[in-house]
Amino acid sequence: MAGIGLALSLPPWGFWILAFPSAGLLWWRLAGIGPRARLWAGWLAGLGLYVPGLAWARSFTIPGAMVLIAVEALFVAVACLAVPPRGVVGRALAFPAAMTLAEALRLTWPFGGLPIGGVFLGQADGPVLGVARLGGPLALTFVVYLGGVALASLVEAAFRTTGDRGLPTATRWRTGAAALLAVLVVVVVGGLAPDGGPSVGTVATAAVQGGGARGFRKSQIDPATVLDAQLAATQRMQQLDHGHAPALVLWPEDVVSLDTELNNSPEKAVLAELARRLHTTLVVGITETVSSTAFQNEAVAFGPDGSVVARYEKVHRVPFGEYVPDRSFFAHLGNLSAVPLDAIPGTGSGLMTTPVAPLGAMISFEVFYGNRGRPSVRAGAQLLIVPTNTSSYGTAQVPTQEVAASEVQAVQQGRDLLQAAPTGYSAAVTNRGVLVSRSTLGARQVLFATLSRRVGWTIYVRYGDLPVLLLGTLGLLGGWLLGRRRRPVGRHRSTPTTG
């Protein structure tokens, strides 16, 4: 039940409040049980979280989805194993720390990690979102599990449950009250923390969504059809805006798919002429085939004069979507024809210096990672852009989680954000996490938004994940030290005397 409640806190369900009692239920369940039982309890909770939370994976391969979910659930299992079984104070320290450290590992390993399905996404529309300014996704994760500890401890004290036998009720009250106070303090500090600063100017923007059918892979759709849809939507944009284009026009990821390099293609002339005609900065998602085995996934910015003014090549590739790690090995386990080429990883910070503003680019999957938006902001980005492509997913699960990721990203970096997808969701988000507008899935649509440029830094931009990782490590070690000090009940029995 704990895992299912955590899953229901995620988009597309979005019952964010369920994360806290669900986390508390898992913490309560771990009290007083041995290592094997903690491992099993954690793995079952992980399955409850990821079977629905990663349900989208079954549309690609059911056996692969089963393996993926089983492996992801192991992170929760190992985290629960790392929680001391006894001592409410020690468990209260160790549980949120262990779950946060496990999530940090899940965000980076294997194959660069998988943030989709992370509990932090469920808090994008909740009252604790401001905590992301302090420590990004990991800080949100920590607050969810610490809030669960507070709730469960207070319930234990009120109903005198027996998770830790013989523990005074007063200790439970104090533990719950301390955890709740810690959550409230962190939430208040997060709400008051630097948020990117005041606006230093505004930018009229448009996210162009060509529309079309969803649930099809790239190989099943003619690239010319996608490009024509984008051109038609852009023409509609001019009609809606009485012929005047916004200063920044964002096209989605991979809507211009080339079997050669951009400089050698006729599409470059088409895009350059479009930017000149609109007299705008036009950012386009382009894939270029560079060899028989490799391609590049890029965001290319055309200035109002039609020249290419900036390029950003995607750094964080999607494993088994944009490249196959250890291709020779996995070729023996399944058909890899759906991923015939491997994307070449980029190396840039994401900063795109354009006439309209310094932009921080993240392409699709990268928006889930706080450490992808952070380098561009530190390099001077004043506005974030996310060209993405989720059209191969037949349901709304991944698109809704991606919008949540964009909301978290905007808050943790202190920047307004514009996202464009060929079939949705396209979205505009403020630096406070407010969703200004969101498109309709599958529709041909243009989202207009006036967004602010900012130059201030949040605490997360300054320090990244390090403070939360240090706090988690100290919490886990402190929890075990306190847990070892409390001896099991019944250990001290008096020895009968004779006389």
C-alpha positions in Angstrom: 0.0 0.0 0.0 2.9 2.4 0.7 4.3 2.1 -2.8 0.9 2.4 -4.4 0.2 5.6 -2.4 3.5 7.1 -3.5 2.7 6.2 -7.2 -0.7 7.9 -6.9 1.1 11.1 -5.8 2.8 11.2 -9.2 1.4 12.6 -12.4 -0.9 11.9 -14.2 -2.8 11.1 -11.0 -1.4 14.0 -9.0 -2.6 13.3 -5.5 0.5 14.9 -4.0 -0.7 14.7 -0.4 -0.7 10.9 -0.5 3.1 10.8 -0.6 3.4 11.7 3.1 1.1 9.1 4.7 2.5 6.5 2.2 6.1 7.3 3.2 5.0 7.2 6.9 3.4 3.8 6.4 6.6 2.4 5.0 8.7 3.8 7.8 6.2 2.3 10.4 6.4 -1.1 8.7 10.2 -1.3 9.0 10.1 -1.0 12.8 11.5 -4.0 14.7 11.9 -6.4 11.7 15.1 -8.2 10.6 17.2 -7.5 7.5 15.5 -10.0 5.2 12.1 -8.6 6.1 13.2 -5.0 5.6 14.6 -5.9 2.2 11.4 -7.6 1.1 9.2 -4.8 2.5 11.3 -2.3 0.6 11.2 -4.2 -2.6 7.4 -4.7 -2.5 7.0 -1.0 -1.8 9.2 -0.3 -4.8 7.1 -2.5 -7.0 4.0 -0.7 -5.7 5.6 2.6 -6.7 7.2 1.7 -10.1 4.7 -0.8 -11.6 2.2 2.1 -12.1 4.9 4.8 -12.0 6.9 3.3 -14.9 3.9 1.7 -16.7 4.8 3.7 -19.9 7.8 1.3 -20.4 5.5 -1.6 -21.4 4.7 0.2 -24.7 8.3 -0.5 -25.9 8.9 -4.0 -24.6 7.0 -5.9 -21.9 10.0 -8.1 -20.9 12.2 -5.1 -20.7 9.7 -3.2 -18.7 9.4 -6.0 -16.2 13.2 -6.1 -15.7 13.4 -2.3 -15.5 10.7 -2.2 -12.8 12.2 -5.0 -10.8 15.6 -3.3 -10.8 14.3 0.1 -9.9 12.4 -1.4 -7.0 15.7 -2.7 -5.7 16.8 0.8 -4.9 13.9 1.1 -2.4 14.7 -2.3 -1.0 18.3 -1.5 -0.3 17.3 1.8 1.2 15.0 0.0 3.6 17.7 -2.5 4.4 19.9 0.5 5.4 17.4 1.7 8.0 18.1 0.5 11.6 15.2 -1.8 12.9 15.0 -0.3 16.4 15.0 3.0 18.1 12.4 5.5 16.9 14.9 8.5 16.9 17.5 6.5 15.0 15.0 5.3 12.5 13.6 8.8 12.1 17.0 10.1 11.1 18.0 7.2 9.0 14.9 6.6 7.0 14.6 9.9 5.0 18.4 9.9 4.6 18.5 6.3 3.2 15.6 6.9 0.8 17.2 10.2 -0.4 20.7 8.6 -0.9 19.0 5.7 -2.8 17.2 8.2 -5.0 20.5 10.0 -5.7 22.0 6.7 -6.8 18.9 5.9 -8.9 19.3 9.3 -10.6 22.8 8.5 -11.8 23.0 4.7 -12.2 22.8 2.6 -14.3 23.3 4.1 -17.7 23.1 7.7 -16.3 20.0 7.0 -14.1 16.2 7.2 -14.5 14.5 10.1 -12.8 11.1 9.4 -14.3 8.8 8.0 -11.6 10.8 9.8 -8.8 8.6 10.9 -5.8 9.9 14.4 -6.2 7.7 14.8 -9.3 4.6 14.4 -7.3 5.4 17.6 -5.4 5.5 19.9 -8.4 2.0 21.1 -7.6 2.2 20.8 -3.9 3.1 23.3 -1.1 6.7 22.0 -0.6 7.9 22.8 -4.2 9.9 25.8 -3.0 12.3 23.4 -1.2 13.7 22.7 -4.7 15.5 26.0 -4.5 17.5 24.6 -1.6 18.5 21.2 -3.0 16.6 20.3 -6.1 14.9 16.9 -6.6 16.9 15.3 -3.7 15.7 18.0 -1.2 12.1 17.4 -2.3 12.6 13.6 -1.8 14.1 14.2 1.7 11.1 16.3 2.7 8.6 13.8 1.5 10.1 11.0 3.6 10.8 13.2 6.6 7.2 14.3 6.5 6.2 10.7 6.4 8.2 10.1 9.6 6.5 13.0 11.3 3.1 11.9 10.4 3.7 8.2 11.4 5.3 9.1 14.7 2.4 11.3 15.7 -0.1 8.6 14.7 2.0 6.0 16.7 1.9 8.2 19.7 -1.8 9.0 19.5 -2.8 5.4 19.1 0.0 3.7 21.1 0.9 1.3 18.3 3.8 -1.1 19.0 6.3 -0.6 16.2 9.1 -0.2 18.9 8.0 -2.2 21.9 8.3 -0.5 25.2 9.1 2.9 23.8 7.6 5.7 25.9 4.8 7.5 24.2 6.5 10.8 25.1 9.5 9.8 22.9 7.2 9.2 20.0 5.5 12.6 20.5 8.9 14.3 20.7 10.2 12.5 17.6 7.0 13.3 15.5 7.0 16.9 16.7 10.7 17.4 15.9 10.3 15.9 12.4 7.2 18.0 11.7 9.0 21.1 12.9 12.0 20.3 10.7 9.7 19.9 7.7 7.9 23.2 8.4 11.2 25.1 8.8 12.6 23.7 5.6 9.4 24.5 3.7 9.4 28.1 5.1 13.1 28.6 4.3 12.6 27.2 0.8 9.7 29.6 0.2 11.8 32.6 1.4 15.0 31.5 -0.3 16.4 33.4 -3.4 14.2 32.5 -6.4 16.3 34.0 -9.3 15.6 37.6 -8.4 13.4 40.2 -10.0 12.8 40.4 -13.7 15.5 42.2 -15.7 13.3 42.3 -18.8 10.6 40.3 -20.5 10.5 38.2 -23.7 7.5 37.5 -25.8 7.7 33.8 -26.7 5.8 31.1 -28.6 6.0 27.4 -28.4 4.9 25.9 -31.7 3.2 22.5 -31.6 2.6 20.9 -34.9 0.2 18.2 -33.6 -0.5 14.8 -34.9 -1.1 11.2 -33.9 0.7 9.9 -30.8 2.1 6.5 -29.9 4.3 6.0 -33.0 8.0 5.7 -33.2 10.2 7.9 -35.3 10.7 5.2 -38.0 6.9 5.0 -38.5 6.5 8.7 -39.3 7.7 10.4 -42.5 10.0 13.3 -41.4 8.5 15.5 -44.1 5.1 15.1 -42.4 6.4 16.4 -39.1 8.2 19.3 -40.7 5.1 20.3 -42.7 3.0 20.2 -39.5 5.5 22.6 -37.8 5.5 25.0 -40.7 1.7 25.0 -40.8 1.5 25.7 -37.1 4.0 28.5 -37.4 1.9 30.0 -40.2 -1.1 29.8 -37.9 1.0 31.6 -35.2 1.4 34.6 -37.6 -2.4 34.6 -38.2 -3.1 34.5 -34.5 -0.6 37.3 -33.7 -1.7 39.4 -36.7 1.5 38.7 -38.6 3.8 39.7 -35.8 6.0 36.9 -34.4 7.2 36.9 -30.8 10.9 37.6 -30.1 11.5 33.9 -29.4 9.9 31.0 -31.2 10.6 27.5 -30.0 10.2 24.4 -32.0 10.3 20.9 -30.4 13.0 18.3 -30.4 13.7 16.3 -33.6 11.1 18.0 -35.8 13.7 18.4 -38.5 15.2 14.9 -39.1 18.1 14.9 -41.5 20.0 12.1 -43.2 22.9 14.4 -43.6 24.5 17.4 -41.8 22.5 20.6 -41.5 24.9 22.7 -43.5 24.5 20.3 -46.5 20.7 20.2 -46.3 17.9 22.2 -48.1 16.1 22.4 -44.7 18.7 24.9 -43.4 17.7 27.4 -46.1 14.0 26.9 -45.3 14.6 27.6 -41.6 16.9 30.5 -42.2 14.3 32.1 -44.4 11.6 31.5 -41.8 13.6 33.2 -39.1 14.2 36.2 -41.4 10.5 36.4 -42.4 9.4 36.3 -38.8 12.3 38.5 -37.7 12.7 36.4 -34.6 15.1 34.1 -32.8 13.9 30.7 -34.0 15.2 27.6 -32.0 14.7 24.3 -33.7 15.2 20.7 -32.6 17.3 19.0 -35.3 18.8 15.5 -35.7 21.7 15.1 -38.1 23.0 11.8 -39.3 26.8 12.1 -39.2 27.8 8.5 -40.0 26.4 5.0 -40.7 26.3 4.4 -36.9 25.8 7.8 -35.2 23.7 11.0 -35.2 23.5 14.3 -33.3 20.5 15.6 -31.4 20.7 19.4 -31.3 18.9 22.6 -30.6 19.9 25.1 -33.3 19.1 28.8 -32.9 18.6 31.0 -36.0 18.9 34.7 -35.5 16.5 37.3 -37.1 18.9 37.7 -40.0 18.7 34.0 -40.7 22.2 33.0 -39.5 22.9 30.2 -37.1 23.8 32.0 -33.9 24.0 29.1 -31.4 23.9 25.3 -31.1 23.5 22.9 -28.3 24.1 19.2 -28.6 22.2 17.0 -26.1 24.4 15.7 -23.3 22.3 13.3 -21.4 21.1 10.7 -23.9 18.2 8.2 -23.3 19.6 4.7 -23.0 17.9 2.2 -25.3 16.0 5.2 -26.9 18.8 7.3 -28.4 21.7 4.9 -27.9 22.3 1.3 -26.8 25.0 0.9 -24.1 27.2 -2.1 -24.7 25.4 -2.7 -28.0 27.3 -5.9 -28.8 26.2 -7.5 -25.5 22.5 -6.4 -25.7 22.3 -7.5 -29.3 22.3 -11.1 -28.0 19.3 -10.4 -25.7 16.9 -8.6 -28.0 16.1 -6.9 -31.3 17.8 -3.5 -31.4 16.4 -2.4 -34.8 14.3 0.3 -33.2 17.6 2.1 -32.3 19.8 1.7 -35.3 22.1 4.6 -34.6 23.7 5.9 -31.4 23.4 9.6 -30.5 26.8 11.3 -30.0 26.8 12.9 -26.5 27.4 16.6 -26.3 29.7 18.4 -23.9 28.3 21.9 -23.5 26.8 23.6 -20.5 23.5 24.3 -22.4 24.1 28.0 -22.7 22.9 29.4 -26.0 23.9 33.0 -26.6 21.1 34.5 -28.8 19.9 38.0 -29.8 16.8 37.7 -27.6 18.6 36.5 -24.4 21.1 34.0 -23.1 19.1 30.8 -23.1 19.7 27.6 -21.1 18.7 24.6 -23.2 17.8 21.2 -22.0 16.6 18.7 -24.6 13.7 16.4 -23.6 14.9 13.8 -21.0 17.5 16.3 -19.6 14.8 18.4 -18.0 14.4 15.7 -15.3 18.0 16.3 -14.1 18.7 19.3 -12.0 22.4 19.1 -12.9 21.6 19.7 -16.5 19.9 23.1 -16.0 22.3 24.3 -13.4 25.5 24.6 -15.6 23.7 26.9 -18.1 22.4 29.2 -15.4 25.8 29.4 -13.8 27.2 30.3 -17.3 24.7 33.2 -17.6 21.4 31.8 -18.9 18.4 34.1 -18.2 15.6 31.9 -19.5 15.3 28.1 -19.9 14.0 26.3 -23.0 13.1 22.7 -23.3 12.6 21.3 -26.9 11.2 17.9 -26.3 9.5 15.0 -28.1 7.2 12.6 -26.3 5.0 11.7 -29.2 6.1 8.0 -29.1 4.3 7.6 -25.8 0.7 6.7 -26.3 -0.6 7.8 -22.9 -0.3 11.1 -21.0 2.0 9.6 -18.2 5.4 10.7 -19.5 4.2 14.1 -20.9 2.6 14.9 -17.5 5.7 13.9 -15.6 7.8 16.0 -17.9 5.7 19.0 -17.2 6.2 18.4 -13.5 9.9 18.1 -14.1 9.8 21.4 -15.9 8.1 23.0 -12.9 10.7 21.6 -10.5 13.5 22.7 -12.9 12.2 26.2 -13.1 12.0 26.6 -9.4 15.4 25.0 -8.6 17.1 27.2 -11.2 15.1 30.3 -10.5 14.3 30.8 -14.2 11.2 31.0 -16.3 10.9 28.1 -18.7 9.4 27.4 -22.1 8.8 23.9 -23.4 7.7 22.8 -26.8 6.7 19.3 -28.0 5.4 18.2 -31.4 2.2 16.6 -30.0 2.3 17.9 -26.4 2.7 18.9 -23.8 4.0 22.3 -24.7 4.1 24.6 -21.6 5.2 27.8 -20.1 6.3 27.9 -16.4 7.5 30.8 -14.1 10.4 30.7 -11.8 8.0 30.1 -8.9 6.7 26.9 -10.6 3.4 28.4 -11.8 2.2 26.7 -14.9 1.2 29.7 -17.1 -0.2 27.6 -19.9 -0.2 24.0 -21.2 -1.2 22.7 -24.6 -3.6 19.9 -25.5 -2.1 16.5 -26.4 -2.2 15.8 -30.2 -3.5 19.3 -31.1 -2.0 21.7 -33.6 -1.4 24.6 -31.2 0.7 27.6 -30.4 1.3 28.7 -26.9 2.1 32.4 -26.4 3.7 33.6 -23.1 5.5 36.6 -21.9 8.3 35.3 -19.7 10.9 37.1 -17.6 14.6 37.1 -17.8 16.5 36.7 -14.5 20.1 36.8 -13.4 20.0 35.8 -9.7 21.0 32.4 -8.3 19.1 30.1 -6.1 20.9 28.1 -3.3 20.7 25.1 -5.6 22.4 26.9 -8.4 25.2 27.8 -6.0 25.8 24.5 -4.3 24.0 21.8 -6.3 23.2 18.4 -4.7 26.2 18.4 -2.3 24.5 19.8 0.8 21.7 17.2 0.6 24.1 14.3 0.0 26.1 15.4 3.1 23.0 15.7 5.2 21.8 12.3 4.0 25.1 10.7 4.8 25.2 12.2 8.3 21.6 11.3 8.9 22.2 7.7 8.0 25.3 7.3 10.1 23.7 9.1 13.0 20.6 6.9 12.8 22.6 3.8 13.1 24.7 5.1 16.0 21.5 6.0 17.9 19.9 2.7 16.9 22.8 0.7 18.2 22.6 2.5 21.6 19.0 1.2 22.2 19.1 -2.4 23.3 16.1 -4.7 22.5 13.5 -5.0 25.2 14.0 -8.0 27.5 17.8 -7.9 27.3 18.3 -6.8 30.9 16.8 -9.6 33.0 17.7 -9.9 36.7 19.6 -13.0 37.7 17.9 -14.9 40.5 19.8 -15.2 43.7 19.9 -18.0 46.3 20.6 -17.7 49.9 
